Amino acid sequence: MLKLDFHLAGRHFLQIPGPSPVPDRILRAISYPTIDHRGPEFGELGLKVLAGIKQIFKTQQPVVIYPASGTGAWEAALSNTLSPGDAVLMFETGHFATLWKKMAEKLGLKPEFLGLPGIEGWRRGVQPQMIEERLRADTQHAIKAVCVVHNETSTGVTSDIAAVRRAIDAAGHPALLLVDTISGLACADYRHDEWGVDVSVSGSQKGLMLPPGISFNAISPKAMAANQHAKLPRSFWDWTEIVEMNKSGYWPYTPNTNLLYGLSEALDMILGEGLDKVFARHERLAEATRRAVRAWGLEIQCADPSVYSPVLTGVMTPEGVDADAVRKLIYERFDMSLGTGLGKVKGRMFRIGHLGDCNDLTLLATLAGCEMGLRLAGVPLRESGMPAAMEWLSEAPKTLGSKAA
Ligand SMILES: Cc1ncc(COP(=O)(O)O)c(C=O)c1O
Protein backbone atom coordinates (compact mmCIF):
# COMPACT_ATOMS: atom_id res chain seq x y z
CA MET A 1 0.00 0.00 0.00
CA LEU A 2 1.23 3.54 -0.74
CA LYS A 3 2.57 5.06 2.47
CA LEU A 4 1.24 8.59 2.76
CA ASP A 5 1.90 9.27 6.43
CA PHE A 6 5.52 10.32 6.05
CA HIS A 7 7.06 13.74 6.35
CA LEU A 8 10.49 14.59 5.06
CA ALA A 9 11.98 17.92 6.10
CA GLY A 10 12.33 20.39 3.23
CA ARG A 11 11.19 19.91 -0.34
CA HIS A 12 12.01 16.99 -2.52
CA PHE A 13 14.47 18.02 -5.25
CA LEU A 14 12.71 17.07 -8.46
CA GLN A 15 15.65 17.57 -10.82
CA ILE A 16 14.49 15.27 -13.60
CA PRO A 17 13.96 16.90 -17.01
CA GLY A 18 10.23 16.92 -16.55
CA PRO A 19 7.88 16.82 -14.88
CA SER A 20 9.59 19.88 -13.47
CA PRO A 21 8.70 21.42 -10.08
CA VAL A 22 5.36 23.23 -10.13
CA PRO A 23 5.57 26.72 -8.55
CA ASP A 24 3.23 27.39 -5.61
CA ARG A 25 1.53 30.14 -7.62
CA ILE A 26 0.50 27.59 -10.23
CA LEU A 27 -0.53 24.99 -7.65
CA ARG A 28 -2.81 27.56 -6.01
CA ALA A 29 -4.36 28.48 -9.35
CA ILE A 30 -5.05 24.81 -10.10
CA SER A 31 -6.93 24.52 -6.81
CA TYR A 32 -9.65 27.03 -7.83
CA PRO A 33 -13.11 25.45 -8.01
CA THR A 34 -13.89 23.64 -11.24
CA ILE A 35 -16.43 25.64 -13.25
CA ASP A 36 -19.00 24.85 -15.93
CA HIS A 37 -17.03 24.28 -19.11
CA ARG A 38 -19.98 25.62 -21.13
CA GLY A 39 -20.50 28.69 -18.93
CA PRO A 40 -19.46 32.31 -19.65
CA GLU A 41 -16.39 32.40 -17.35
CA PHE A 42 -14.93 29.38 -19.04
CA GLY A 43 -15.02 31.05 -22.45
CA GLU A 44 -12.89 33.90 -21.09
CA LEU A 45 -10.36 31.46 -19.65
CA GLY A 46 -10.27 29.50 -22.92
CA LEU A 47 -9.68 32.59 -25.05
CA LYS A 48 -6.96 33.80 -22.69
CA VAL A 49 -4.94 30.58 -22.69
CA LEU A 50 -5.38 30.00 -26.42
CA ALA A 51 -4.05 33.51 -27.16
CA GLY A 52 -1.21 33.24 -24.62
CA ILE A 53 0.08 29.88 -25.77
CA LYS A 54 0.43 31.24 -29.32
CA GLN A 55 2.93 33.75 -27.99
CA ILE A 56 4.96 30.93 -26.46
CA PHE A 57 5.04 28.99 -29.76
CA LYS A 58 5.65 32.31 -31.60
CA THR A 59 2.77 31.66 -33.96
CA GLN A 60 -0.29 33.47 -35.30
CA GLN A 61 -1.81 30.09 -36.26
CA PRO A 62 -4.13 27.87 -34.19
CA VAL A 63 -2.74 25.93 -31.24
CA VAL A 64 -4.84 22.98 -30.08
CA ILE A 65 -4.73 22.04 -26.38
CA TYR A 66 -5.47 18.39 -25.55
CA PRO A 67 -6.23 16.91 -22.12
CA ALA A 68 -3.49 14.34 -22.71
CA SER A 69 0.21 13.78 -22.14
CA GLY A 70 2.75 14.57 -24.87
CA THR A 71 2.36 11.12 -26.40
CA GLY A 72 -1.22 11.98 -27.30
CA ALA A 73 -0.09 15.15 -29.08
CA TRP A 74 2.49 13.08 -31.03
CA GLU A 75 -0.34 10.85 -32.25
CA ALA A 76 -2.48 13.89 -33.07
CA ALA A 77 0.30 15.40 -35.20
CA LEU A 78 0.70 12.21 -37.24
CA SER A 79 -2.95 11.21 -37.54
CA ASN A 80 -4.15 14.67 -38.59
CA THR A 81 -1.70 15.01 -41.47
CA LEU A 82 -0.89 11.56 -42.87
CA SER A 83 -2.47 8.50 -44.48
CA PRO A 84 -1.80 4.76 -44.01
CA GLY A 85 1.39 3.69 -45.80
CA ASP A 86 2.82 7.22 -46.06
CA ALA A 87 6.61 7.40 -45.91
CA VAL A 88 7.95 9.65 -43.16
CA LEU A 89 11.56 10.61 -42.55
CA MET A 90 12.59 10.63 -38.87
CA PHE A 91 15.97 11.26 -37.27
CA GLU A 92 17.40 9.16 -34.46
CA THR A 93 18.38 11.68 -31.82
CA GLY A 94 17.62 9.48 -28.81
CA HIS A 95 14.96 7.60 -26.90
CA PHE A 96 12.06 9.95 -27.64
CA ALA A 97 12.76 10.06 -31.38
CA THR A 98 12.78 6.25 -31.23
CA LEU A 99 9.43 6.12 -29.43
CA TRP A 100 7.86 8.51 -31.93
CA LYS A 101 9.13 6.30 -34.75
CA LYS A 102 7.61 3.21 -33.08
CA MET A 103 4.31 5.05 -32.83
CA ALA A 104 4.46 5.89 -36.55
CA GLU A 105 4.94 2.17 -37.30
CA LYS A 106 1.99 1.20 -35.08
CA LEU A 107 -0.20 3.75 -36.87
CA GLY A 108 0.56 2.13 -40.23
CA LEU A 109 3.04 4.69 -41.53
CA LYS A 110 6.39 3.77 -43.09
CA PRO A 111 9.02 5.61 -41.10
CA GLU A 112 12.61 5.72 -42.32
CA PHE A 113 15.03 6.34 -39.46
CA LEU A 114 18.07 8.39 -40.44
CA GLY A 115 20.92 8.52 -37.97
CA LEU A 116 24.59 8.54 -37.19
CA PRO A 117 26.32 5.24 -36.35
CA GLY A 118 26.12 3.77 -32.82
CA ILE A 119 25.14 6.38 -30.28
CA GLU A 120 26.68 9.30 -32.19
CA GLY A 121 23.21 10.60 -33.07
CA TRP A 122 22.43 10.44 -29.35
CA ARG A 123 25.35 12.84 -28.80
CA ARG A 124 25.04 15.24 -31.73
CA GLY A 125 21.37 15.60 -32.63
CA VAL A 126 19.77 16.09 -36.03
CA GLN A 127 22.13 16.37 -39.03
CA PRO A 128 20.24 18.62 -41.48
CA GLN A 129 22.55 17.81 -44.43
CA MET A 130 21.58 14.12 -44.15
CA ILE A 131 17.93 15.12 -44.34
CA GLU A 132 18.66 17.30 -47.36
CA GLU A 133 20.50 14.48 -49.18
CA ARG A 134 17.73 12.00 -48.48
CA LEU A 135 15.03 14.40 -49.67
CA ARG A 136 16.98 15.24 -52.83
CA ALA A 137 17.07 11.53 -53.64
CA ASP A 138 13.28 11.31 -53.20
CA THR A 139 12.51 12.73 -56.63
CA GLN A 140 8.99 11.24 -56.62
CA HIS A 141 8.17 13.02 -53.33
CA ALA A 142 7.07 9.79 -51.65
CA ILE A 143 8.15 11.19 -48.26
CA LYS A 144 5.21 13.06 -46.82
CA ALA A 145 6.70 14.37 -43.57
CA VAL A 146 10.00 14.99 -41.80
CA CYS A 147 9.73 14.42 -38.03
CA VAL A 148 12.41 15.64 -35.64
CA VAL A 149 12.78 16.20 -31.91
CA HIS A 150 13.84 19.72 -30.97
CA ASN A 151 15.14 19.07 -27.45
CA GLU A 152 15.93 15.37 -27.04
CA THR A 153 15.17 14.88 -23.35
CA SER A 154 16.95 11.54 -23.19
CA THR A 155 20.34 13.03 -24.09
CA GLY A 156 20.42 16.81 -23.57
CA VAL A 157 20.84 17.83 -27.21
CA THR A 158 18.84 20.73 -28.73
CA SER A 159 18.78 20.41 -32.52
CA ASP A 160 18.70 23.34 -34.92
CA ILE A 161 15.16 23.35 -36.31
CA ALA A 162 15.72 26.39 -38.57
CA ALA A 163 18.52 24.40 -40.24
CA VAL A 164 16.15 21.46 -40.82
CA ARG A 165 13.72 23.87 -42.50
CA ARG A 166 16.55 25.19 -44.69
CA ALA A 167 17.51 21.62 -45.61
CA ILE A 168 13.95 20.80 -46.72
CA ASP A 169 13.77 24.02 -48.74
CA ALA A 170 17.22 23.47 -50.28
CA ALA A 171 16.05 20.06 -51.50
CA GLY A 172 12.92 21.71 -52.93
CA HIS A 173 10.84 19.03 -51.21
CA PRO A 174 7.16 19.51 -50.22
CA ALA A 175 7.25 17.27 -47.10
CA LEU A 176 5.61 18.60 -43.95
CA LEU A 177 7.90 19.43 -41.03
CA LEU A 178 6.65 17.99 -37.71
CA VAL A 179 8.63 18.92 -34.59
CA ASP A 180 8.49 17.57 -31.05
CA THR A 181 9.33 20.46 -28.73
CA ILE A 182 7.82 18.75 -25.70
CA SER A 183 10.78 19.62 -23.50
CA GLY A 184 12.14 22.54 -25.54
CA LEU A 185 9.17 24.90 -25.41
CA ALA A 186 9.48 27.79 -22.92
CA CYS A 187 13.08 26.76 -22.14
CA ALA A 188 14.86 27.19 -25.48
CA ASP A 189 14.00 29.63 -28.26
CA TYR A 190 11.30 28.20 -30.49
CA ARG A 191 9.67 29.86 -33.54
CA HIS A 192 6.82 27.89 -35.07
CA ASP A 193 6.00 30.45 -37.79
CA GLU A 194 9.46 31.80 -38.59
CA TRP A 195 11.00 28.32 -38.86
CA GLY A 196 8.19 27.12 -41.10
CA VAL A 197 7.19 24.26 -38.81
CA ASP A 198 3.94 22.58 -39.88
CA VAL A 199 3.04 20.89 -36.61
CA SER A 200 4.78 21.66 -33.32
CA VAL A 201 4.08 19.19 -30.52
CA SER A 202 4.52 20.11 -26.86
CA GLY A 203 3.48 19.23 -23.32
CA SER A 204 2.71 20.93 -20.04
CA GLN A 205 5.14 19.33 -17.59
CA LYS A 206 8.46 20.81 -18.70
CA GLY A 207 9.18 24.49 -19.43
CA LEU A 208 5.58 25.48 -18.77
CA MET A 209 6.02 24.33 -15.14
CA LEU A 210 2.62 22.60 -15.01
CA PRO A 211 1.82 19.08 -13.88
CA PRO A 212 1.60 16.49 -16.68
CA GLY A 213 -1.80 16.31 -18.35
CA ILE A 214 -2.13 18.80 -21.18
CA SER A 215 -0.36 18.86 -24.52
CA PHE A 216 -0.35 20.93 -27.67
CA ASN A 217 -0.31 20.97 -31.45
CA ALA A 218 0.56 24.27 -33.16
CA ILE A 219 -0.69 23.99 -36.72
CA SER A 220 0.45 25.70 -39.94
CA PRO A 221 -2.02 26.44 -42.77
CA LYS A 222 -0.26 23.73 -44.83
CA ALA A 223 -0.82 21.17 -42.05
CA MET A 224 -4.44 22.26 -41.72
CA ALA A 225 -4.88 21.70 -45.46
CA ALA A 226 -3.25 18.24 -45.16
CA ASN A 227 -5.82 17.40 -42.47
CA GLN A 228 -8.55 17.58 -45.15
CA HIS A 229 -7.20 14.60 -47.08
CA ALA A 230 -5.23 12.72 -44.37
CA LYS A 231 -6.76 9.23 -44.09
CA LEU A 232 -5.36 7.92 -40.78
CA PRO A 233 -8.32 7.19 -38.51
CA ARG A 234 -8.86 9.82 -35.81
CA SER A 235 -11.76 11.14 -33.82
CA PHE A 236 -10.71 12.56 -30.45
CA TRP A 237 -7.51 13.99 -31.99
CA ASP A 238 -9.13 15.59 -35.04
CA TRP A 239 -8.29 19.28 -35.21
CA THR A 240 -11.23 20.55 -37.26
CA GLU A 241 -13.98 20.69 -34.65
CA ILE A 242 -11.63 21.73 -31.85
CA VAL A 243 -10.23 24.68 -33.82
CA GLU A 244 -13.74 25.75 -34.76
CA MET A 245 -15.03 25.68 -31.17
CA ASN A 246 -11.81 27.23 -29.80
CA LYS A 247 -12.72 30.41 -31.71
CA SER A 248 -15.17 31.19 -28.89
CA GLY A 249 -12.98 29.73 -26.12
CA TYR A 250 -14.69 26.33 -25.81
CA TRP A 251 -13.95 22.67 -26.60
CA PRO A 252 -16.07 19.91 -28.16
CA TYR A 253 -15.46 17.72 -25.07
CA THR A 254 -14.77 18.38 -21.38
CA PRO A 255 -11.43 20.19 -21.20
CA ASN A 256 -8.97 19.95 -18.32
CA THR A 257 -10.34 23.04 -16.55
CA ASN A 258 -8.04 23.07 -13.54
CA LEU A 259 -4.90 22.57 -15.59
CA LEU A 260 -6.07 25.44 -17.79
CA TYR A 261 -6.18 27.66 -14.67
CA GLY A 262 -2.59 26.56 -14.15
CA LEU A 263 -1.72 27.30 -17.77
CA SER A 264 -3.20 30.78 -17.43
CA GLU A 265 -0.98 31.41 -14.39
CA ALA A 266 2.09 29.94 -16.10
CA LEU A 267 1.54 32.20 -19.12
CA ASP A 268 1.35 35.25 -16.83
CA MET A 269 4.62 34.20 -15.21
CA ILE A 270 6.52 33.37 -18.41
CA LEU A 271 5.26 36.26 -20.53
CA GLY A 272 5.65 38.57 -17.51
CA GLU A 273 9.31 37.60 -17.19
CA GLY A 274 9.72 37.80 -20.98
CA LEU A 275 10.67 34.86 -23.18
CA ASP A 276 14.19 36.15 -23.87
CA LYS A 277 14.91 36.34 -20.15
CA VAL A 278 13.47 32.86 -19.64
CA PHE A 279 15.80 31.48 -22.34
CA ALA A 280 18.85 33.35 -20.95
CA ARG A 281 18.09 31.98 -17.47
CA HIS A 282 18.04 28.44 -18.82
CA GLU A 283 21.27 28.93 -20.78
CA ARG A 284 22.99 30.39 -17.74
CA LEU A 285 22.02 27.50 -15.44
CA ALA A 286 22.99 24.96 -18.11
CA GLU A 287 26.43 26.53 -18.46
CA ALA A 288 26.95 26.42 -14.67
CA THR A 289 26.05 22.73 -14.74
CA ARG A 290 28.47 21.94 -17.57
CA ARG A 291 31.27 23.78 -15.76
CA ALA A 292 30.69 21.62 -12.70
CA VAL A 293 30.59 18.41 -14.77
CA ARG A 294 33.88 19.32 -16.51
CA ALA A 295 35.51 20.07 -13.14
CA TRP A 296 34.42 16.62 -11.92
CA GLY A 297 36.27 15.22 -14.93
CA LEU A 298 33.13 13.55 -16.28
CA GLU A 299 31.90 13.63 -19.86
CA ILE A 300 28.83 15.52 -21.02
CA GLN A 301 26.53 13.34 -23.14
CA CYS A 302 26.15 16.06 -25.78
CA ALA A 303 29.38 16.03 -27.79
CA ASP A 304 28.70 19.15 -29.88
CA PRO A 305 28.78 22.46 -27.92
CA SER A 306 26.68 24.19 -30.59
CA VAL A 307 23.70 22.01 -29.61
CA TYR A 308 24.07 21.87 -25.82
CA SER A 309 20.63 21.73 -24.22
CA PRO A 310 19.58 24.58 -21.91
CA VAL A 311 16.97 22.20 -20.43
CA LEU A 312 19.07 19.37 -19.05
CA THR A 313 22.60 18.03 -18.97
CA GLY A 314 23.37 14.36 -19.55
CA VAL A 315 26.34 13.21 -17.44
CA MET A 316 28.18 10.08 -18.55
CA THR A 317 29.57 7.93 -15.77
CA PRO A 318 32.99 6.27 -16.18
CA GLU A 319 33.17 2.76 -17.64
CA GLY A 320 32.04 0.22 -15.02
CA VAL A 321 30.02 2.70 -12.94
CA ASP A 322 26.26 2.05 -13.00
CA ALA A 323 24.68 5.49 -13.33
CA ASP A 324 21.40 4.16 -11.93
CA ALA A 325 23.13 3.00 -8.75
CA VAL A 326 24.48 6.55 -8.31
CA ARG A 327 20.98 7.95 -8.86
CA LYS A 328 19.50 5.56 -6.32
CA LEU A 329 22.06 6.56 -3.73
CA ILE A 330 21.39 10.26 -4.33
CA TYR A 331 17.65 9.67 -4.06
CA GLU A 332 17.95 7.78 -0.80
CA ARG A 333 20.55 10.00 0.88
CA PHE A 334 19.61 13.45 -0.38
CA ASP A 335 15.95 13.18 -1.40
CA MET A 336 16.71 14.23 -4.97
CA SER A 337 15.41 12.67 -8.20
CA LEU A 338 17.66 12.74 -11.27
CA GLY A 339 16.76 11.48 -14.73
CA THR A 340 17.68 7.91 -15.60
CA GLY A 341 19.55 6.91 -18.76
CA LEU A 342 16.99 5.73 -21.32
CA GLY A 343 17.23 3.19 -24.12
CA LYS A 344 20.72 2.79 -25.58
CA VAL A 345 22.37 4.76 -22.76
CA LYS A 346 20.64 3.04 -19.84
CA GLY A 347 23.03 2.75 -16.89
CA ARG A 348 25.69 4.80 -18.70
CA MET A 349 24.49 8.29 -17.84
CA PHE A 350 22.16 10.29 -15.65
CA ARG A 351 20.37 13.52 -16.44
CA ILE A 352 20.28 16.73 -14.43
CA GLY A 353 17.18 18.81 -15.17
CA HIS A 354 17.65 22.60 -14.83
CA LEU A 355 14.41 23.73 -16.38
CA GLY A 356 11.37 25.72 -15.39
CA ASP A 357 11.16 26.93 -11.82
CA CYS A 358 14.89 26.60 -11.08
CA ASN A 359 17.19 29.36 -9.81
CA ASP A 360 20.87 29.76 -8.95
CA LEU A 361 20.61 28.31 -5.47
CA THR A 362 18.30 25.46 -6.51
CA LEU A 363 20.92 24.53 -9.07
CA LEU A 364 23.84 24.80 -6.63
CA ALA A 365 22.06 22.52 -4.17
CA THR A 366 21.37 20.10 -7.03
CA LEU A 367 25.02 20.06 -8.08
CA ALA A 368 26.11 19.62 -4.46
CA GLY A 369 23.77 16.62 -4.16
CA CYS A 370 25.21 15.12 -7.34
CA GLU A 371 28.77 15.69 -6.20
CA MET A 372 28.22 14.17 -2.75
CA GLY A 373 26.44 11.21 -4.31
CA LEU A 374 29.15 10.61 -6.90
CA ARG A 375 31.82 10.65 -4.18
CA LEU A 376 29.81 8.34 -1.93
CA ALA A 377 29.35 5.97 -4.87
CA GLY A 378 33.14 5.87 -5.21
CA VAL A 379 33.30 7.67 -8.55
CA PRO A 380 36.70 9.33 -8.83
CA LEU A 381 36.23 13.07 -9.41
CA ARG A 382 39.04 15.30 -10.63
CA GLU A 383 37.99 18.17 -8.36
CA SER A 384 34.89 19.73 -6.85
CA GLY A 385 32.56 21.25 -9.41
CA MET A 386 31.08 23.72 -6.96
CA PRO A 387 33.69 26.52 -7.27
CA ALA A 388 33.37 26.51 -11.07
CA ALA A 389 29.56 26.65 -10.90
CA MET A 390 29.55 29.28 -8.16
CA GLU A 391 32.04 31.45 -9.99
CA TRP A 392 29.94 31.37 -13.17
CA LEU A 393 26.69 32.06 -11.34
CA SER A 394 28.09 34.90 -9.27
CA GLU A 395 29.85 36.60 -12.19
CA ALA A 396 27.72 36.00 -15.28
CA PRO A 397 24.97 38.64 -15.45
CA LYS A 398 21.42 37.33 -15.23
CA THR A 399 20.80 38.35 -18.82
CA LEU A 400 23.74 36.36 -20.14
CA GLY A 401 23.19 32.99 -21.72
CA SER A 402 26.21 30.75 -22.34
CA LYS A 403 25.93 31.20 -26.08
CA ALA A 404 26.39 34.96 -25.57
CA ALA A 405 29.43 34.40 -23.34
C1 LIG B 1 11.00 14.93 -26.10
C2 LIG B 1 9.84 14.16 -25.55
N1 LIG B 1 8.94 13.66 -26.42
C3 LIG B 1 7.87 12.96 -25.99
C4 LIG B 1 7.68 12.71 -24.64
C5 LIG B 1 6.48 11.91 -24.22
O1 LIG B 1 5.61 12.75 -23.54
P1 LIG B 1 4.64 12.22 -22.38
O2 LIG B 1 5.49 11.41 -21.45
O3 LIG B 1 4.12 13.51 -21.76
O4 LIG B 1 3.57 11.43 -23.03
C6 LIG B 1 8.59 13.20 -23.71
C7 LIG B 1 8.42 12.94 -22.29
O5 LIG B 1 9.29 13.15 -21.48
C8 LIG B 1 9.69 13.95 -24.19
O6 LIG B 1 10.59 14.46 -23.33
PDBQT file of the ligand as one rigid body, heavy atoms in Angstrom, charges set to zero:
ROOT
HETATM    1  C1  LIG A 501      11.003  14.934 -26.101  1.00  0.00    +0.000 C 
HETATM    2  C2  LIG A 501       9.845  14.162 -25.554  1.00  0.00    +0.000 A 
HETATM    3  N1  LIG A 501       8.940  13.658 -26.416  1.00  0.00    +0.000 NA
HETATM    4  C3  LIG A 501       7.874  12.959 -25.986  1.00  0.00    +0.000 A 
HETATM    5  C4  LIG A 501       7.678  12.711 -24.640  1.00  0.00    +0.000 A 
HETATM    6  C5  LIG A 501       6.480  11.912 -24.225  1.00  0.00    +0.000 C 
HETATM    7  O1  LIG A 501       5.607  12.754 -23.543  1.00  0.00    +0.000 OA
HETATM    8  P1  LIG A 501       4.638  12.217 -22.376  1.00  0.00    +0.000 P 
HETATM    9  O2  LIG A 501       5.485  11.414 -21.453  1.00  0.00    +0.000 OA
HETATM   10  O3  LIG A 501       4.117  13.511 -21.763  1.00  0.00    +0.000 OA
HETATM   11  O4  LIG A 501       3.570  11.434 -23.026  1.00  0.00    +0.000 OA
HETATM   12  C6  LIG A 501       8.587  13.205 -23.712  1.00  0.00    +0.000 A 
HETATM   13  C7  LIG A 501       8.422  12.942 -22.290  1.00  0.00    +0.000 C 
HETATM   14  O5  LIG A 501       9.295  13.149 -21.480  1.00  0.00    +0.000 OA
HETATM   15  C8  LIG A 501       9.693  13.952 -24.189  1.00  0.00    +0.000 A 
HETATM   16  O6  LIG A 501      10.586  14.459 -23.330  1.00  0.00    +0.000 OA
ENDROOT
TORSDOF 0
